[in-house]
Amino acid sequence: MTFRQLIAHLEDRIGNHQIPMRHNCHEIRDFIDADGVHPMLIKNVVRRIYKANRCGYLDAAVTSRATLDALACIRAEMLASPHTDLDEYHLIEAIYTHSRLHFSSRNARATAERSTPRRGTGPKPKACAEVIYLVDPEKAAPAGLISE
């Protein structure tokens, strides 16, 4: 998943009024509009995720560990501050929860895809059942064992 895809997913889940993303932007400084409900918090979140994943551009890959660690740090700072706005705290909780759920569902799908055999791999199925003889049918049974 790329940085741009992650922020677009969060915008879709949480709302454009909270995360006003510019989809056709190419620079991190212009990536988030200033007309969101909590623009300073969102810009901080976006920049910290970007830096934690060492992104050099908006379509760089992000990892769950670096992303969730960055969000956990912001969460901890907000909890420690006596001036944290309750709405901002709920927003960071929503961002953290949606990010965690999105990464875990992607990991579950990737694991399932790796463990499911692909069509055309493995042994070729037989067209019909194969008879396995316990006794060689070509050899006759000793006299007296078979009664007719």
Long-range contacts (C-beta under 8 A, 24 or more apart in sequence): 1-61, 1-62, 1-103, 1-106, 2-58, 2-59, 2-60, 2-61, 2-62, 3-49, 3-50, 3-53, 3-55, 3-58, 3-59, 3-60, 3-61, 3-62, 4-58, 4-59, 6-49, 6-62, 6-67, 6-99, 6-102, 7-31, 7-46, 7-49, 9-98, 9-102, 10-95, 10-98, 10-99, 13-94, 13-98, 13-102, 14-91, 14-94, 14-95, 14-98, 18-42, 18-91, 18-94, 25-58, 26-57, 26-58, 27-58, 28-55, 28-58, 31-58, 37-87, 37-91, 38-85, 38-87, 38-88, 38-91, 41-88, 41-91, 41-92, 42-91, 44-74, 45-70, 45-71, 45-74, 45-92, 45-95, 48-73, 48-74, 64-99, 64-100, 64-103, 64-104, 64-107, 67-99, 67-103, 68-96, 68-99, 68-100, 68-103, 71-95, 71-96, 71-99, 72-96
